[in-house]
Amino acid sequence: MRQITININPSIYEHIMFFLQNLPKNLIDIQPQTQISSPSKPSINAFGILKGKIKDPMEWQRAIREESDRDIYKDFEK
């Protein structure tokens, strides 16, 4: 026999297992593994670009939005 390992999205897991379990038993040996959990929180490294460069994130975000709004509405000003 040959062996394969696949990572399956939970949304299709039942379909794949149904298919595999309906193959002839003498041709396949199914050994399901425990579910691999994906991280629910972003990695600390995801914030590396601006880490330590922004003293007040809320104020920085507010300033960025005001600047964006200024650019969007500048054509409507008299």
C-alpha positions as CSV (number, residue, x, y, z in Angstrom):
1,M,0.0,0.0,0.0
2,R,1.0,3.6,-0.4
3,Q,0.3,6.4,2.1
4,I,-0.9,10.0,1.6
5,T,-1.5,12.8,4.1
6,I,-3.9,15.5,3.2
7,N,-5.2,18.6,5.0
8,I,-8.9,19.0,4.5
9,N,-11.1,22.0,5.1
10,P,-13.7,21.2,7.7
11,S,-16.5,22.1,5.3
12,I,-15.7,19.1,3.0
13,Y,-14.4,16.7,5.6
14,E,-17.6,14.7,5.9
15,H,-17.8,14.3,2.1
16,I,-14.3,13.1,1.8
17,M,-14.7,10.6,4.6
18,F,-18.0,9.3,3.1
19,F,-16.2,8.7,-0.2
20,L,-13.3,7.0,1.4
21,Q,-15.4,4.8,3.6
22,N,-17.4,3.6,0.6
23,L,-14.2,2.2,-1.1
24,P,-13.6,-1.5,-0.8
25,K,-12.2,-2.2,2.7
26,N,-9.4,-4.5,1.3
27,L,-8.1,-1.6,-0.7
28,I,-8.0,1.2,1.8
29,D,-7.1,1.6,5.5
30,I,-8.5,4.9,6.9
31,Q,-6.7,6.3,9.9
32,P,-8.2,9.7,10.8
33,Q,-5.9,12.1,12.7
34,T,-7.0,14.6,15.2
35,Q,-8.0,18.1,14.0
36,I,-5.3,20.6,13.5
37,S,-6.3,23.9,15.1
38,S,-5.6,27.1,13.3
39,P,-4.5,30.1,15.3
40,S,-7.4,32.4,16.1
41,K,-5.3,35.4,17.0
42,P,-2.9,37.1,14.6
43,S,0.7,36.5,15.2
44,I,2.7,39.1,17.1
45,N,4.9,39.3,14.0
46,A,1.9,40.6,12.0
47,F,2.3,43.9,13.7
48,G,6.1,44.2,13.1
49,I,5.9,46.9,10.4
50,L,4.6,49.6,12.7
51,K,5.6,48.1,16.0
52,G,7.0,50.8,18.3
53,K,6.5,53.6,15.7
54,I,3.0,54.6,16.7
55,K,2.7,56.0,20.2
56,D,-1.1,56.3,20.2
57,P,-2.8,53.9,17.7
58,M,-6.2,55.5,18.1
59,E,-4.9,59.0,17.4
60,W,-2.9,57.7,14.4
61,Q,-6.0,56.0,13.0
62,R,-8.1,59.1,13.5
63,A,-5.4,61.2,11.7
64,I,-5.3,58.8,8.8
65,R,-9.1,58.9,8.4
66,E,-9.2,62.7,8.5
67,E,-6.5,62.9,5.8
68,S,-8.4,60.4,3.7
69,D,-11.7,62.3,4.1
70,R,-9.9,65.5,3.2
71,D,-8.7,63.9,-0.1
72,I,-12.1,62.4,-0.9
73,Y,-14.1,65.6,-0.4
74,K,-11.7,68.2,-1.7
75,D,-13.4,68.4,-5.1
76,F,-16.7,69.3,-3.4
77,E,-15.3,72.3,-1.5
78,K,-15.9,75.8,-2.9
